[in-house]
Amino acid sequence: MANIKSAKKRILVTKTKADRNKAIRSGVKTAIKKVYAAIDAKDKAAAEAALLEATSTIDKATTKGVYHPNNASRKVSRLTKAVNAMA
């Protein structure tokens, strides 16, 4: 356990940030699952709506520094490709 005041604060701050990042990541995963659920249900309109929501969620996570921009771009690209492949 840390004895120095600044080290104790670092532990608290790190825990807070980790919890925040975990919540944001969880939200992104949920949004992605909704897109794939709509694709599996063969519902193009719902898939497109879920894609917009997921893209927004991923972009917000990237803005907050939870995801690297390339990682976010890859996620959005794969989702878009999957929705477009429904035809």
The first five atom37 places (N, CA, C, CB, O) and aatype in JSON, in Angstrom:
{
  "aatype": [12, 0, 2, 9, 11, 15, 0, 11, 11, 1, 9, 10, 19, 16, 11, 16, 11, 0, 3, 1, 2, 11, 0, 9, 1, 15, 7, 19, 11, 16, 0, 9, 11, 11, 19, 18, 0, 0, 9, 3, 0, 11, 3, 11, 0, 0, 0, 6, 0, 0, 10, 10, 6, 0, 16, 15, 16, 9, 3, 11, 0, 16, 16, 11, 7, 19, 18, 8, 14, 2, 2, 0, 15, 1, 11, 19, 15, 1, 10, 16, 11, 0, 19, 2, 0, 12, 0],
  "atom_mask": [
    [1, 1, 1, 1, 1],
    [1, 1, 1, 1, 1],
    [1, 1, 1, 1, 1],
    [1, 1, 1, 1, 1],
    [1, 1, 1, 1, 1],
    [1, 1, 1, 1, 1],
    [1, 1, 1, 1, 1],
    [1, 1, 1, 1, 1],
    [1, 1, 1, 1, 1],
    [1, 1, 1, 1, 1],
    [1, 1, 1, 1, 1],
    [1, 1, 1, 1, 1],
    [1, 1, 1, 1, 1],
    [1, 1, 1, 1, 1],
    [1, 1, 1, 1, 1],
    [1, 1, 1, 1, 1],
    [1, 1, 1, 1, 1],
    [1, 1, 1, 1, 1],
    [1, 1, 1, 1, 1],
    [1, 1, 1, 1, 1],
    [1, 1, 1, 1, 1],
    [1, 1, 1, 1, 1],
    [1, 1, 1, 1, 1],
    [1, 1, 1, 1, 1],
    [1, 1, 1, 1, 1],
    [1, 1, 1, 1, 1],
    [1, 1, 1, 0, 1],
    [1, 1, 1, 1, 1],
    [1, 1, 1, 1, 1],
    [1, 1, 1, 1, 1],
    [1, 1, 1, 1, 1],
    [1, 1, 1, 1, 1],
    [1, 1, 1, 1, 1],
    [1, 1, 1, 1, 1],
    [1, 1, 1, 1, 1],
    [1, 1, 1, 1, 1],
    [1, 1, 1, 1, 1],
    [1, 1, 1, 1, 1],
    [1, 1, 1, 1, 1],
    [1, 1, 1, 1, 1],
    [1, 1, 1, 1, 1],
    [1, 1, 1, 1, 1],
    [1, 1, 1, 1, 1],
    [1, 1, 1, 1, 1],
    [1, 1, 1, 1, 1],
    [1, 1, 1, 1, 1],
    [1, 1, 1, 1, 1],
    [1, 1, 1, 1, 1],
    [1, 1, 1, 1, 1],
    [1, 1, 1, 1, 1],
    [1, 1, 1, 1, 1],
    [1, 1, 1, 1, 1],
    [1, 1, 1, 1, 1],
    [1, 1, 1, 1, 1],
    [1, 1, 1, 1, 1],
    [1, 1, 1, 1, 1],
    [1, 1, 1, 1, 1],
    [1, 1, 1, 1, 1],
    [1, 1, 1, 1, 1],
    [1, 1, 1, 1, 1],
    [1, 1, 1, 1, 1],
    [1, 1, 1, 1, 1],
    [1, 1, 1, 1, 1],
    [1, 1, 1, 1, 1],
    [1, 1, 1, 0, 1],
    [1, 1, 1, 1, 1],
    [1, 1, 1, 1, 1],
    [1, 1, 1, 1, 1],
    [1, 1, 1, 1, 1],
    [1, 1, 1, 1, 1],
    [1, 1, 1, 1, 1],
    [1, 1, 1, 1, 1],
    [1, 1, 1, 1, 1],
    [1, 1, 1, 1, 1],
    [1, 1, 1, 1, 1],
    [1, 1, 1, 1, 1],
    [1, 1, 1, 1, 1],
    [1, 1, 1, 1, 1],
    [1, 1, 1, 1, 1],
    [1, 1, 1, 1, 1],
    [1, 1, 1, 1, 1],
    [1, 1, 1, 1, 1],
    [1, 1, 1, 1, 1],
    [1, 1, 1, 1, 1],
    [1, 1, 1, 1, 1],
    [1, 1, 1, 1, 1],
    [1, 1, 1, 1, 1]
  ],
  "atom_positions": [
    [[0.84, -1.19, 0.0], [0.0, 0.0, 0.0], [0.88, 1.24, 0.0], [-0.95, 0.01, 1.22], [1.93, 1.28, 0.63]],
    [[0.42, 2.24, -0.72], [1.18, 3.48, -0.83], [1.15, 4.25, 0.49], [0.64, 4.36, -1.97], [0.14, 4.26, 1.2]],
    [[2.26, 4.89, 0.81], [2.35, 5.71, 2.02], [2.35, 7.19, 1.71], [3.61, 5.35, 2.8], [1.91, 8.01, 2.52]],
    [[2.84, 7.55, 0.53], [2.96, 8.95, 0.15], [1.62, 9.46, -0.35], [4.05, 9.14, -0.93], [0.9, 8.77, -1.07]],
    [[1.28, 10.68, 0.05], [-0.02, 11.26, -0.26], [-0.29, 11.28, -1.77], [-0.11, 12.66, 0.3], [-1.39, 10.95, -2.2]],
    [[0.7, 11.68, -2.56], [0.49, 11.77, -4.0], [0.29, 10.38, -4.62], [1.69, 12.47, -4.67], [-0.47, 10.23, -5.58]],
    [[0.95, 9.38, -4.06], [0.78, 8.02, -4.55], [-0.62, 7.5, -4.23], [1.84, 7.08, -3.94], [-1.22, 6.8, -5.04]],
    [[-1.13, 7.85, -3.06], [-2.49, 7.46, -2.68], [-3.5, 8.1, -3.64], [-2.79, 7.87, -1.22], [-4.46, 7.46, -4.06]],
    [[-3.26, 9.37, -3.97], [-4.15, 10.06, -4.88], [-4.1, 9.42, -6.27], [-3.77, 11.55, -4.97], [-5.14, 9.26, -6.92]],
    [[-2.92, 9.06, -6.72], [-2.77, 8.41, -8.03], [-3.58, 7.12, -8.09], [-1.28, 8.11, -8.32], [-4.22, 6.83, -9.1]],
    [[-3.57, 6.36, -7.01], [-4.34, 5.11, -6.96], [-5.82, 5.4, -7.14], [-4.09, 4.37, -5.62], [-6.51, 4.71, -7.9]],
    [[-6.32, 6.42, -6.44], [-7.74, 6.78, -6.54], [-8.1, 7.28, -7.94], [-8.08, 7.86, -5.51], [-9.12, 6.89, -8.5]],
    [[-7.25, 8.13, -8.5], [-7.51, 8.7, -9.81], [-7.48, 7.6, -10.88], [-6.48, 9.81, -10.14], [-8.32, 7.58, -11.78]],
    [[-6.52, 6.71, -10.77], [-6.4, 5.62, -11.73], [-7.63, 4.72, -11.68], [-5.13, 4.8, -11.45], [-8.14, 4.3, -12.72]],
    [[-8.11, 4.44, -10.48], [-9.31, 3.6, -10.33], [-10.51, 4.28, -10.95], [-9.58, 3.3, -8.84], [-11.31, 3.64, -11.64]],
    [[-10.66, 5.58, -10.71], [-11.77, 6.34, -11.27], [-11.75, 6.31, -12.79], [-11.75, 7.78, -10.77], [-12.77, 6.06, -13.44]],
    [[-10.57, 6.57, -13.37], [-10.45, 6.58, -14.82], [-10.67, 5.2, -15.42], [-9.07, 7.1, -15.23], [-11.3, 5.07, -16.47]],
    [[-10.17, 4.16, -14.75], [-10.35, 2.79, -15.25], [-11.83, 2.41, -15.25], [-9.55, 1.79, -14.38], [-12.31, 1.78, -16.19]],
    [[-12.55, 2.81, -14.21], [-13.98, 2.52, -14.14], [-14.74, 3.25, -15.25], [-14.54, 2.93, -12.76], [-15.64, 2.68, -15.87]],
    [[-14.36, 4.49, -15.5], [-15.0, 5.28, -16.55], [-14.75, 4.64, -17.92], [-14.49, 6.74, -16.53], [-15.66, 4.5, -18.73]],
    [[-13.5, 4.26, -18.16], [-13.15, 3.64, -19.44], [-13.87, 2.31, -19.62], [-11.64, 3.43, -19.53], [-14.31, 1.98, -20.72]],
    [[-14.0, 1.55, -18.53], [-14.69, 0.27, -18.59], [-16.15, 0.46, -18.97], [-14.58, -0.47, -17.25], [-16.69, -0.3, -19.78]],
    [[-16.79, 1.47, -18.4], [-18.19, 1.75, -18.71], [-18.36, 2.16, -20.17], [-18.73, 2.85, -17.78], [-19.31, 1.74, -20.83]],
    [[-17.45, 2.97, -20.67], [-17.52, 3.43, -22.06], [-17.31, 2.25, -23.01], [-16.48, 4.53, -22.34], [-18.03, 2.11, -24.0]],
    [[-16.32, 1.4, -22.71], [-16.06, 0.22, -23.54], [-17.26, -0.72, -23.57], [-14.82, -0.53, -23.02], [-17.61, -1.28, -24.6]],
    [[-17.89, -0.86, -22.41], [-19.08, -1.72, -22.32], [-20.2, -1.17, -23.19], [-19.55, -1.83, -20.86], [-20.89, -1.94, -23.86]],
    [[-20.37, 0.14, -23.19], [-21.38, 0.76, -24.03], [-21.13, 0.54, -25.51], [0.0, 0.0, 0.0], [-22.06, 0.33, -26.29]],
    [[-19.86, 0.6, -25.89], [-19.5, 0.37, -27.29], [-19.81, -1.08, -27.68], [-17.99, 0.68, -27.53], [-20.36, -1.34, -28.75]],
    [[-19.44, -2.01, -26.81], [-19.7, -3.43, -27.1], [-21.19, -3.69, -27.23], [-19.11, -4.32, -25.99], [-21.62, -4.45, -28.11]],
    [[-21.99, -3.07, -26.38], [-23.44, -3.24, -26.44], [-23.99, -2.7, -27.76], [-24.11, -2.53, -25.26], [-24.84, -3.33, -28.39]],
    [[-23.5, -1.54, -28.18], [-23.95, -0.94, -29.44], [-23.6, -1.83, -30.62], [-23.33, 0.46, -29.63], [-24.4, -1.99, -31.55]],
    [[-22.41, -2.42, -30.59], [-21.97, -3.31, -31.67], [-22.84, -4.57, -31.7], [-20.48, -3.69, -31.49], [-23.23, -5.04, -32.77]],
    [[-23.15, -5.11, -30.52], [-24.0, -6.3, -30.45], [-25.38, -6.03, -31.02], [-24.11, -6.79, -29.0], [-25.98, -6.9, -31.65]],
    [[-25.91, -4.81, -30.79], [-27.23, -4.46, -31.32], [-27.22, -4.45, -32.85], [-27.67, -3.08, -30.79], [-28.19, -4.86, -33.48]],
    [[-26.11, -3.99, -33.45], [-26.01, -3.99, -34.9], [-26.02, -5.42, -35.42], [-24.72, -3.26, -35.36], [-26.77, -5.74, -36.35]],
    [[-25.2, -6.28, -34.82], [-25.14, -7.66, -35.28], [-26.44, -8.41, -35.02], [-23.97, -8.38, -34.6], [-26.81, -9.3, -35.79]],
    [[-27.14, -8.06, -33.95], [-28.45, -8.69, -33.67], [-29.45, -8.32, -34.76], [-28.98, -8.26, -32.29], [-30.23, -9.16, -35.2]],
    [[-29.43, -7.06, -35.19], [-30.33, -6.62, -36.26], [-29.96, -7.29, -37.58], [-30.28, -5.09, -36.41], [-30.84, -7.63, -38.38]],
    [[-28.67, -7.49, -37.81], [-28.22, -8.17, -39.03], [-28.7, -9.62, -39.02], [-26.67, -8.1, -39.18], [-29.18, -10.14, -40.03]],
    [[-28.56, -10.28, -37.87], [-29.0, -11.68, -37.75], [-30.51, -11.81, -37.94], [-28.59, -12.25, -36.4], [-30.99, -12.82, -38.45]],
    [[-31.25, -10.77, -37.52], [-32.71, -10.78, -37.66], [-33.13, -10.38, -39.08], [-33.34, -9.83, -36.63], [-34.32, -10.35, -39.38]],
    [[-32.17, -10.08, -39.93], [-32.41, -9.67, -41.32], [-33.29, -8.42, -41.41], [-33.07, -10.82, -42.09], [-34.12, -8.29, -42.31]],
    [[-33.09, -7.5, -40.47], [-33.87, -6.26, -40.44], [-32.95, -5.1, -40.84], [-34.49, -6.01, -39.01], [-32.23, -4.54, -40.02]],
    [[-33.0, -4.77, -42.12], [-32.09, -3.76, -42.67], [-32.28, -2.38, -42.02], [-32.29, -3.64, -44.19], [-31.31, -1.7, -41.69]],
    [[-33.54, -1.97, -41.83], [-33.81, -0.65, -41.25], [-33.28, -0.57, -39.82], [-35.33, -0.36, -41.27], [-32.67, 0.43, -39.45]],
    [[-33.51, -1.6, -39.04], [-33.02, -1.61, -37.66], [-31.5, -1.66, -37.63], [-33.6, -2.81, -36.88], [-30.87, -1.04, -36.77]],
    [[-30.92, -2.39, -38.56], [-29.45, -2.49, -38.62], [-28.84, -1.13, -38.94], [-29.02, -3.53, -39.68], [-27.82, -0.75, -38.36]],
    [[-29.46, -0.4, -39.86], [-28.93, 0.92, -40.21], [-29.07, 1.9, -39.06], [-29.64, 1.47, -41.45], [-28.19, 2.72, -38.81]],
    [[-30.2, 1.82, -38.35], [-30.39, 2.69, -37.19], [-29.39, 2.36, -36.09], [-31.84, 2.57, -36.65], [-28.82, 3.25, -35.47]],
    [[-29.19, 1.06, -35.86], [-28.23, 0.63, -34.84], [-26.8, 1.01, -35.25], [-28.33, -0.9, -34.63], [-25.97, 1.32, -34.4]],
    [[-26.53, 0.98, -36.56], [-25.2, 1.36, -37.05], [-24.92, 2.83, -36.76], [-25.08, 1.09, -38.57], [-23.82, 3.18, -36.33]],
    [[-25.91, 3.69, -36.98], [-25.73, 5.12, -36.67], [-25.44, 5.32, -35.19], [-26.98, 5.92, -37.08], [-24.55, 6.08, -34.81]],
    [[-26.2, 4.62, -34.35], [-26.02, 4.71, -32.9], [-24.63, 4.21, -32.49], [-27.12, 3.91, -32.16], [-23.95, 4.83, -31.68]],
    [[-24.23, 3.07, -33.07], [-22.94, 2.48, -32.73], [-21.79, 3.38, -33.19], [-22.8, 1.09, -33.37], [-20.8, 3.56, -32.47]],
    [[-21.92, 3.94, -34.37], [-20.88, 4.83, -34.89], [-20.71, 6.04, -33.97], [-21.23, 5.3, -36.33], [-19.59, 6.44, -33.66]],
    [[-21.82, 6.59, -33.53], [-21.79, 7.73, -32.62], [-21.11, 7.36, -31.3], [-23.21, 8.25, -32.36], [-20.27, 8.1, -30.79]],
    [[-21.48, 6.21, -30.77], [-20.91, 5.75, -29.49], [-19.4, 5.52, -29.62], [-21.6, 4.44, -29.03], [-18.63, 5.9, -28.74]],
    [[-18.99, 4.91, -30.72], [-17.57, 4.64, -30.95], [-16.8, 5.95, -31.1], [-17.37, 3.75, -32.21], [-15.71, 6.09, -30.56]],
    [[-17.37, 6.9, -31.84], [-16.71, 8.2, -32.02], [-16.54, 8.94, -30.71], [-17.49, 9.06, -33.01], [-15.51, 9.57, -30.47]],
    [[-17.57, 8.87, -29.84], [-17.48, 9.53, -28.54], [-16.38, 8.88, -27.69], [-18.83, 9.47, -27.81], [-15.64, 9.57, -26.99]],
    [[-16.29, 7.56, -27.76], [-15.27, 6.85, -26.99], [-13.87, 7.24, -27.48], [-15.47, 5.32, -27.11], [-12.94, 7.35, -26.69]],
    [[-13.74, 7.43, -28.79], [-12.46, 7.83, -29.36], [-12.09, 9.24, -28.92], [-12.5, 7.74, -30.89], [-10.94, 9.52, -28.59]],
    [[-13.08, 10.13, -28.92], [-12.85, 11.51, -28.51], [-12.36, 11.57, -27.06], [-14.14, 12.34, -28.66], [-11.52, 12.4, -26.72]],
    [[-12.88, 10.68, -26.22], [-12.5, 10.65, -24.81], [-11.2, 9.9, -24.57], [-13.6, 10.03, -24.0], [-10.73, 9.81, -23.43]],
    [[-10.62, 9.35, -25.63], [-9.32, 8.69, -25.5], [-9.39, 7.24, -25.05], [0.0, 0.0, 0.0], [-8.38, 6.66, -24.67]],
    [[-10.59, 6.64, -25.1], [-10.73, 5.25, -24.67], [-10.22, 4.33, -25.78], [-12.2, 4.93, -24.32], [-9.6, 3.3, -25.49]],
    [[-10.48, 4.68, -27.03], [-10.02, 3.89, -28.17], [-9.06, 4.72, -29.02], [-11.21, 3.41, -29.03], [-9.2, 5.93, -29.13]],
    [[-8.08, 4.05, -29.61], [-7.19, 4.68, -30.58], [-8.01, 4.95, -31.84], [-5.93, 3.77, -30.88], [-8.87, 4.14, -32.2]],
    [[-7.76, 6.06, -32.52], [-8.55, 6.39, -33.72], [-8.57, 5.28, -34.78], [-8.01, 7.65, -34.34], [-9.6, 5.05, -35.41]],
    [[-7.43, 4.6, -34.97], [-7.4, 3.52, -35.97], [-8.29, 2.35, -35.54], [-5.96, 3.03, -36.18], [-8.96, 1.74, -36.37]],
    [[-8.3, 2.06, -34.25], [-9.14, 0.98, -33.71], [-10.61, 1.32, -33.94], [-8.85, 0.75, -32.19], [-11.39, 0.48, -34.38]],
    [[-10.98, 2.55, -33.64], [-12.37, 3.0, -33.81], [-12.76, 2.95, -35.28], [-12.55, 4.42, -33.25], [-13.85, 2.51, -35.62]],
    [[-11.87, 3.39, -36.14], [-12.13, 3.39, -37.57], [-12.34, 1.97, -38.07], [-10.99, 4.06, -38.33], [-13.22, 1.73, -38.9]],
    [[-11.55, 1.05, -37.58], [-11.67, -0.36, -37.98], [-13.02, -0.94, -37.54], [-10.52, -1.19, -37.37], [-13.67, -1.66, -38.29]],
    [[-13.43, -0.61, -36.32], [-14.72, -1.1, -35.81], [-15.87, -0.57, -36.67], [-14.92, -0.67, -34.33], [-16.75, -1.34, -37.07]],
    [[-15.86, 0.73, -36.95], [-16.91, 1.34, -37.75], [-16.92, 0.74, -39.15], [-16.73, 2.86, -37.81], [-17.99, 0.47, -39.71]],
    [[-15.74, 0.54, -39.73], [-15.63, 0.0, -41.07], [-16.22, -1.41, -41.15], [-14.17, -0.01, -41.52], [-16.94, -1.73, -42.09]],
    [[-15.9, -2.24, -40.16], [-16.41, -3.62, -40.17], [-17.92, -3.65, -39.99], [-15.74, -4.44, -39.06], [-18.61, -4.45, -40.63]],
    [[-18.44, -2.78, -39.14], [-19.9, -2.73, -38.95], [-20.59, -2.27, -40.23], [-20.26, -1.78, -37.78], [-21.58, -2.86, -40.65]],
    [[-20.05, -1.22, -40.84], [-20.65, -0.68, -42.06], [-20.62, -1.73, -43.17], [-19.9, 0.6, -42.51], [-21.59, -1.9, -43.9]],
    [[-19.52, -2.43, -43.27], [-19.38, -3.47, -44.29], [-20.41, -4.58, -44.06], [-17.94, -4.05, -44.27], [-21.0, -5.09, -45.01]],
    [[-20.62, -4.95, -42.8], [-21.58, -6.01, -42.48], [-23.0, -5.58, -42.81], [-21.47, -6.39, -41.0], [-23.79, -6.38, -43.32]],
    [[-23.34, -4.32, -42.51], [-24.69, -3.82, -42.8], [-24.9, -3.72, -44.31], [-24.92, -2.43, -42.12], [-25.96, -4.08, -44.82]],
    [[-23.89, -3.24, -45.02], [-24.01, -3.09, -46.48], [-24.09, -4.44, -47.18], [-22.84, -2.29, -47.02], [-24.65, -4.54, -48.27]],
    [[-23.52, -5.46, -46.58], [-23.53, -6.8, -47.18], [-24.9, -7.45, -47.09], [-22.5, -7.69, -46.51], [-25.14, -8.48, -47.73]],
    [[-25.81, -6.87, -46.3], [-27.15, -7.44, -46.17], [-27.91, -7.37, -47.5], [-27.94, -6.71, -45.08], [-28.7, -8.27, -47.82]],
    [[-27.68, -6.33, -48.25], [-28.32, -6.09, -49.55], [-29.8, -6.06, -49.42], [-27.92, -7.15, -50.55], [-30.5, -5.87, -50.42]]
  ]
}
